[in-house]
Amino acid sequence: MTATTDHLRPLLEKLTLEQKAALIQGADFWTTTPLPEIGLRALTLSDGPAGVRGPRWDEREPSLNMPSGSALAASWDVDLAYRYGAAAASEARRKGVDVVLGPTINLHRSPLGGRHFECLSEDPELTAELGAAYVRGLQENGVAATPKHYVANDSETDRFTVDVEVDDRALRELYLAPFERAVEAGAWSIMSAYNSVDGVTMTENELLEDPLNSEWGFDGVVVSDWTAVRSLDAIAAAQDLAMPGPAPAWADLVAAVRDGRVQESDIDRKVLRILLLAERVGALEGSDAIVPAPLDASAFAREAAIEGTVLLQNSGVLPLDPAALTRIAVIGHNAKDARTQGGGSATVLPESVVSPLDALCESFASADVRYEIGAVVQEGVAEFPLAAITNPVTGEPGLRVSFLAADGTELFTEDRRATALVWFGGDAPIGASRTIVLATRFTPTETGEIQLGFAGANPGRVFVDDKLVLDDVPVLEGTDLGAAFLNPPSLTAAVRVEAGRPVDIRAEFTRESRGGIDGALSVTLGIAPERTDPDLLIARAAEAARAAEVAVVVVGTNSAVESEGYDRVDLDLPGRQDDLVRAVAATGTPTIVVVNAGSPVVLPWASSVAAIVQGYFGGQEFGHAVADVLTGAAEPGGRLPTTWPATLADVPVSDVTPVEGRLYYDEGINIGYRAWLKNAAEPAFPFGHGLGYTQWSWDAAHRTGDTVEVTVTNTGARTGKQVVQVYAERTDSSVDRPVRWLVGFAVAQVAAGDTATVTIPVPARRLAHWTGEWVVEPGTYTLAVGSSVAELPLRVEWTQE
Ligand code: BGC
């Protein structure tokens, strides 16, 4: 329901034009302009969505790292998504944040999308239900959600400028649908995207007014994506808040009102919406913020990771019995250095991370667990372990960072505890500094040659014991924030070190505006992986597997693959990981592969391994979730929220590169499983698929009013989770429709031997199609019910008036 702002008008009337102009753009990177005259404090906004980073990108203020969006969606669990939102609210308040920039509810149009890991699903209904639950979980705990990016920001290539050509039906039925549901859930804010739709950039696009405001009754604030406001035309459009601020495109705003280019009433409307948002989050005097429910952070992160873990294939080797195994090989770079989240603005800095190796050693405490890296996955420089570095000034673990003006004057210093550093807002005077100096004392644990260096966008020099070893200028590809700033190139030099003999390392970076955002800087100082012969690494891993009763290989992507600002170019596992799995499987030792990726990857060896578990980017408790699922301490809770292809060539949408600036959504309403069904093509694993450790019978399904009631029995010997999925079909339709489409779903947790009935609402709108308005075609639909889009044992005839 649209809220009134009448009671806020007296506050609006107290404001000068200058104050109003300041309020509708940020005061800085993450906050809005405070106006104490009317009792308004600054609002703080923060990424999200899988945790809350807070206004500083700083390891000294760690955040809960929850599983990424695709893992959340794999739970198919609306209640879990609500609690995930509530957990984000609790984190937000702990960090002084009022507005979380999430959930990301663009669709998995193509598995190549760089931010696929951050989005939920290829299906609009699954995305809409879970996205809306996240919004309610946040907001019922007093913190604003910002579903993003409105709209059609489903891939990253040329994201600032790409013009998406999408027909109205696909826009309504697919891409807008999750936003519509988020507004129904009461979203207090929405983020407008960088891209254009049908020729108009989203911060100026009519879609902000219609359907968002006029049809859906959105009463919140449209926040721009960072720097997405391009001109004063965004004022007349329903773009409410330009972030970060002050926005260069609106520098002339006050003058533009005075000379009649811009209507003051348009600004007033935005101000009222921002005041309403402030009232909702308790930033306006006299308004109280709701206090979030208490959170057991790591228990929730572990539960969410388990519920998002998909057992793709199992010959019966799983679950493993810890009491029966004495020798286990754990193999893979990601087993030790797991990726718990994707790259880009969604990054949060967890206090600690449980790797699969750590957790498997815990779970198999009485077994001999042997680890081999097998194949190098992470490319480029990785930060120094904290235990190996000492701050030369304080003597504590860490490093000293100094910010120097052009004349060498020290402007600011920080004592940090990590050598992967990002300044993106916060207190450091990046803009005023000419040189940034990092100083630390590194104590090697092994003797030999290391590849010492940095990853960054700025020219850098590295000294070891005052001797210059590296002096280089990174070559940047593209100018996008993500590519140039959050995933910059690495430069290294070979340096000989001795175990136990500390060396003083000083690195100096010259600040230049090189494709990044002014006032932002990122640099990682550290060591690149050793260049051991890849065949030798594989041979060592195979030898470890041969000597073991079971081999667990954790494969995955690296930070250069799934991130923001660019798309993937293929679906392959990086490096020699496919060869590694083949070699391990060829030993004859039962091989369990755990995939640590936020999006589908090609698994060409699938038929030769005993089990495959998709663990996604499982958050800081990823390792525990993997061990719980492998040992059967927990049921694998996940079902695929997106079709898993066998090869890139089979993927329905495999080109996300704009042509002359345009990206054509020519497939219309058929993305994801809808396209696979239309083409009668076989994926590696279908949408909705995921195995458990018990057995089920599908007993009955029938209609009661506007709901379907489905009865299932757990016929196995242990408690299990079933995700009951309901798809509609309409063979005699007068319009072109998908072969079938998801209309509802529910989770059933059922004890061994028990029967459960779930009730799934199917409002008429789920059957409707868009013709310029929503039309429900009368006649008979078939509702097909089962455990995936390809496993549908029950059918219900559904007649619609
Ligand atoms: C991303 C947004 C994010 C914003 C602030 C942008 O580059 O697209 O999702 O919220 O940065 O970090």
Boltz pocket constraint, residues with backbone or C-beta under 6 A from the ligand:
constraints:
  - pocket:
      binder: B
      contacts: [[A, 47], [A, 101], [A, 148], [A, 225], [A, 226], [A, 345], [A, 481]]
      max_distance: 6.0
